[in-house]
Amino acid sequence: MASMIYKTLQLYLLLLLVVRSEAAAFVPSSAFQIQNLFRTVDLTKSYLRESASFIIENISEEPQNEYYVAVPSEIVGNATDSHLAIMEVKEKRVDPAVSLVVEVGPSNTDLGVQFYKVQLSKPLTAGETSTIQMATATIGALEAQPKLIKQPEAQNLLWTGSKLALSPYKVARQRTKVKLPDRGANAYSKTKNDPQVEDTTLTYGPYVDSEPFATETIQVRYEYHFPVVEITKLERELWVSHSGGNLATEERYWMTNSAAKLSEAFSRLRWQASGMAGERSTAIKGFLVRLRPGARDVYFTDEIGNVSTSNFRADIRDPVLDFRPRYPIFGGWNYSFTLGWNHDLGRSLRVLSSEDSGSDTYVLRVPLLEGPDNAAYDVAEVSIILPEGANVVHIFSTYGDYTKEESLLKSHLDTIGRTVVKLTLNNIVDEHRRNELYITYTYSSASSLHKPIIVSAAIAAIFFAWIILGRIDVSISK
């Protein structure tokens, strides 16, 4: 009996090793060939952005409807400080404005790549071509060099990458353009005729007949006179009030500046002198937050209390909040604060249907994210607090990579509690502000009267109790 169990365990371990080895050695079939790939590496923000436009050709004899994209394994998961924040793929032959479905595929540990499977809009027949546009954003891929600088010293960032686009298919012809901030690069990898330098761009290539998974490492070092804003956590709450016709938004931020740290003690005198001279700095001086039209009652607080160094321009079409922390936030320094504002609920809420029973179906449309420009988020928690008595029917977001949780919250004078829908998003950037969140829920007129009735009943009970107690003789008779 023991020998049979031992043999069964051996067989199970052997099968497990075979499955793992097959997954580790996964390589897509060579059904496609890439033509005229043009890749742009954008280093103008505090995080890395890459885009590529190329033509894929089906060189097999069978129709193909799946295309694989490869990215370095080191930017997927939590093993390193670099994280993939955006993976967006579009196809020109159908609708270039609609993103294709992208799924996480297998990985290849031998090659050190993670595959993503892209579903084409329709099968690509033998010999047919299609133009693909791809965009990615990576957090933490830019490194301050050196990591310690003096207060008035310029900051340099270092990007290390490949001048060849990582592709699981053969590339017939490709070029890579590196886009830099206004002062360009002060050091970069170069050969005899590569790259071509023009103002703030470096162009590597063209290269012909690149083999699958081919890479050639290059480095670009450049001045970056801006902070590297990293929001370690964001708690965003939107309170829906039917009785008040209001949508209240409150955002709590925990922030750090990931720029080069100071090598010496902070000097306020030197800081004031650099400000008067108009010098650029890697310290966070303030933010501009563009709010939706109709924003009002804006406030800005931190752990001490209200911060008066803010200015809200209540433009009808483009309201802007310009706020400044109590002190400059240099590299490695932290700051936490709260922003809040109100909107008319009618701007975000629509009635889908009305029932004779008095229960109406509503759809709420709100931005998934607001906040400052040029910022990366480690974790963002977006909570929608619905009115007491509302029931969620459906939740949809144009950004699908999130975890969802529903719970109940009892607030002021609540009895049964409010439904709370919380979405948790990891490794996102400010460009996710273009995504929206839709919540469909039911809410009856009886539910809207629930709280006034409870409050009225409580007041009436107190009043009658006072009358009754007033009629009781509590005096001590002789």
N, C-alpha and C positions, 0 to 999 in steps of 0.2 A: 504493500500500500504506500509506504514511504517513498519507494523508488518511482512509483507512478506519479506521485505529487512532484517529486524532484524533476522528472522528465517534462511534466506539464509546465513547470516554472521555467525550465530551460527553453522550451518551445516559445513560451510567451515573451521572454526576454529577447530571443532571436528575432521574432516578428517585430517587436518594438524597435530594435536596432535597425531593421530593414526599412521600416516606415520612416524613422528619423533620418536615415541616410538618404532616402529618396527625396524627402522634403528639403534636406540641406543641399542636395545636388540639383534642385529644380532649375531648369532653364527653358524659357519659352521657345516654341518651335520657330524656325527661321522662315515664317510665312510672309514676312514683310521686309521691305527695304525702304530706308529713309532717304529722301532726296531734298536737297536745298534746305538744310536746317540752319536757322538763324536764331542764335541764343543771346539774350541780354541779361547781364548780371548787374543789378541796380544796387549801388552802395550809397545812395543818397539819404537813406533812412537809418534809424538805429538798429534795424534788423535787416537781414539779407532777403532781397526779392529777386527771383529769377523768372524769366518768361522765354518761351521758345515757340517759333512758328516753323512748321515743316510739312512736307508732303510724304504720306505713306503710300506705298504701292504693294498690292497683293501679288507676290511673285510665285505663289503656290497655284495648284490647279483647282483647289476647292474654295468656295466662298468662306470668308472669315468675318466674324462679328465681334471678336475679342482682341483687344490690343493691350500689351503689357508695358507699363512704365516702371523704370527702376530708379530707386533713390538709395543713397548710402544708409546702411543699417544703423549707423551711429546717430542719425538724427531722428530715429523712430524709437519710441519708448523713453525710459527714464535712466538709461545707463550713462548718459553724458549730459552736459549742460546745454547742448544744442537740440532743438525740437522742431519738427515740421509742423507749421501752423496752417498752411494753406496748400491744398492740392486741387487744382481746378483745370479741367480739360474740356475744350469745346471743339466742335466740328463745323467747318464752314459750309459743307454741301447741303446741310439741312437748315439750321438756324444758328448762326454764330453767337447769338445772345443767350442761348440755352446751354447749360453745362451738361455734360454727359455723366452717366452713372459711373462712379469710381468706387471700387471695392478693394479692401485690403487682401492681397494675395499671399502666396507663400514667400518665404525668404530663402536665400542661399548663403549659408554661413561660410562656404569656401570662398565665394566671391565678395562677401561682405555687403550684400545688397538686399533690399526689401522691395518686393514687387507689388504693384497695384494693377488690378485688372480693370480695364476701361471697356464698357459696353458701347460699341459703335451704334449710331442711330439706325443703321440698317446694314445688312451684310455687304461686304466689299467683294465683288466678284473677281475672278482671275484676271490680272492685268489692270484692274481699275485702281484709280488713285483718289485720295481725299486729303484735304488740308486740315491739319490739326493745330490748335493753339493751346498751349499749356502754361500755367502760372503756378509758382510755388512761393512760399515765404517761410523762412527758417529763423527761429529765435535763438540767440546765443552763438551764432556762427561768426560773429565779428569780435576780435580780441584786441583789447587795449594794449598798446606797445609803445613805451614801457607801461607797466601797471601802476607805477607811482610817478607823479609829476608834481612840480611846484605850483603854487596857486596861480601865477600869471602865465604858466607855461602852456604851450599848445598841446592838444591831445592828438595822438596818432592811433588809428585803428588798422588792424591787419586782417586781410581776408586770404585764406588759403583754400584753393579749389583746383579745378581742372580746366584747362583750355579746351578740352573736348567734352561734349555733352555725354553724360552717362546714358547709354542706350543698349538694350538687349538685342538690337538688330544692327545690321551693317548700315553705315551712313555713307552715301555716295559723295556728299559735299556738305561742309559745314563751316560756320564762322561763329565766333564768340565776341560780343562787344561788352566791355566793362564800363559802366556809367558811374562817374565819380562826382563828389560835391564840387563846389565852385572853384576850389584851389587845386584840383587835380591830384595826381599821385606824386609822392616824393621818392618812391622806390617801387620797382616792379620787376617781375621776371621777364627777361628778353633774350632773344637770339639775334642772329645776323639781320634778318628782315622782319622780325616779329617782336612786338606788335606795331601797328600803325597808330601814331599818337596824333590826336586832333582835339585841341582845347581840353575838355574834361572827359574824353573817352579814349579807351584803348581797344583796338580791334585786333584779335588774334585770328589768323587764318587768311584765306580759305585752306581747309584740309580736305583731301579726297580719299575715298575708299578706307574709311576708318572701320576697324573690326569691332564686333560687339564687345561691350564692356571695356573698351579702350579708354585709358585716362593718361593725362600728362599734367603733373602738379605744377601750379604756378602760385605766386604770392603777389599781393598788391598792398602796399602800405601808403596811407593817405591821411591828411589832416582832417579831423572832424571836430568842429568847434561847437558842438551841441551836446546836450546831455543824452545819456542812454537810459531812457525811462523804462523801468520794469515795474509793473504793478503785480506784486506777489499775490494779492487777493482783492477781489471786488465783490461786494455784496450789493446787488441792485434790486430794489423793491418797488413795485408799482401797485398802489392801492386804488381799487376801483370802488367808487361811491355813486350809486344810482340816486340816492336821496339828495345828495349835494351836487350831482352832475359834475363830479370832479375826478380827475386822474392825478393822484399825487405820486411823484417819483422821488426816491431818496437813494443815493449811492454812497457807500462807505468804501474808502480806498485805503489800502496799505501799500505803500510805494517805496521803492529804492532807486537810487541812481547808480547804474552799473558802469558808469564811465571810470576812467583812471582815477585812483584815489590820490589824496594829497600826501606828499612825502614830508610835510612839515605842518606845524600848527596853523590854524586858520587865522588870518589877519583881517580884521574888519576895516582898518585904515586902508590897506591895500585893495580891499574889495571896493570900497567907496571910490578910490582913485581910479580903478579900472572902469567903474561904471561911468564916471564923469568923462573919461577918455573914449568911451564908446567901444571898449574892447570886448571881443566875444569871450564866452566862458562856457565850460562844460557843466557849470552848476545850473540846477533848475531854478529859474527866477520866477516863473509863472506859467500859466496855461491859458489857452483860448479854447473854450468848449462851445461848439455851435449846437444850439438847441433847435427843436422843431418849432415852427411858427405857432404863436399863441402861448408860449411859455411865460409864466408870471410868478410872483412871490418867490424869487430865487434867494437862497441862503447858502452860506459857506461857513462851516465851523470846523474846529479841530478839537483835540482833547482839552484845550484850555477853555474854549468857548467860541463866541462869534469872532470871525476874522474880518476886519473892516477894509483890508487892502484888496478889495474886489470891485469890479465895475460891470454892471449888467446893462448892455445896450439892447433895449426892448424894441428892436426893429420888427415890423409886422411880418416881413418875409424871411428874415434871417437874424433871429435874436442870438446874441453872442455874450457869453459870460467870460470876462477877463479877470482871473483871480491870481493872487500872488501869496505864497506861503509867508509865514512870519520871518523866515530866515532862508538864505540860499542853501540849496541842497546839493552838496558836492558828491563826488564819487564815493560810494560806500555808505552814504548817509541815508537815513530813513525818514519818512514822514507819513502820517495818517491823517485823513480829513474826511469830511462829509459834505456832499452837495445835495441840494434838494430844490424842487420847483413843482408848480402845479400846471395842469392843462385842463381846458374844458373837455369833459368826457365825450361830448358829441363829435369832436374831431377824430376820435379813435374807435368809436363804437357804432355799430349798425345793427338794426333789427332784421333778422333773417325771416322769421315767421311768427305769427301770433295765433294762439289757440283759444277756443271758446272758454276753456277752463281757466283762462287768465295767465297761463304759463307762456312766456315768450322765449324765443331762441335768439341769442345775440352772438355776434362775432366781434372780438376785440383784436385790433391790429396795432401793434406797437413795435418800435425798433428793438432788435435783440440787444443792441449795445449802443451806448452813447459815450461821451467822455472825450478826453484830450487827444490831439493828433500825435502821431509818431510815438506810439506807446505799444508795448507788448504786455500781455496778461498771462500769468501762470495759471491762475484759477479765477473763473468768474461764475458767480452764483446769481441767477436771474430768477426772482420770485414774483409771481403775480398773485395778489391777494384779492380774491373775488368777494362780492357782498355776501353777507350771511344768508344762507338758504340757496345759493347758486350751486348748480350741479354741472360739472365739466362733461361735455360731449366729445370734443375732439381737440387735439393740439397739433399744430403744424408749424414748422419753421423752414425757411429757405436755407438754413444751415442745419444739417442733420446730425452732426457729430456731437451729441450731448447725452447725458443721463437725466432721466425724469423721475420726479418724486412728488407725490401728492400727500397732503397732510391737512390737519385742522388747526386753526389758530384762534384763540379767544382774545378779542381786543375789548375796547371800552363798551360796557353794557351789552356785550354779546352773551347769548345763552347756549346755543348749539355750536357756535364757532363758525369761522370763515374757511372756505376751501382755499388752500394755498398750493399753487403749482410751481415747483422749483426745478429749474434746469441748471445743470452744472456743466460748464465748458472748460476744457483744459487747453493751454497753449494756443491762444488766439491773439490777434493783433487788431490795431485800430481799423483796418480795412474791413473787418467783419461788421462794421456799423451799417453797411448797406443791406444786411440781412434783416428780415422781419419775422415777427412771431405772431401767429394767429391762434386765438383760443375761442372755441365755440362752446357756449354754455347756455343753460336754461335758467330762467329767473322769473318767478311769479309776482303778481301784484300783492298777493297775500304776504309773501316774504318781505316785501318792502314795508308793510305795515306792522311787521312782527315787533321790531324794536320800539316804535312809538306806543304800541299797545302795552308792551311790558313796562315801559317807563311810566305810562299813565296809570297802569294798575298799581305799580309800586307807590306812586305819589298818592293815589286814592287810599291805599291801605294805610299809609302813614297818617293821612288826614283823619280817617275814621278811627284809627287807634288812638290818636290824640284826643278826639271827641269823647271816646269811651272812657279813656283814662281820666279825662277832665270831669266826668260825672261820678267817679268813684270817690267816696269820702274816705280819706286816709287819715283823718284827724283822730286823736286819742280822746275818747269820751270819758267823762268822770263816772 
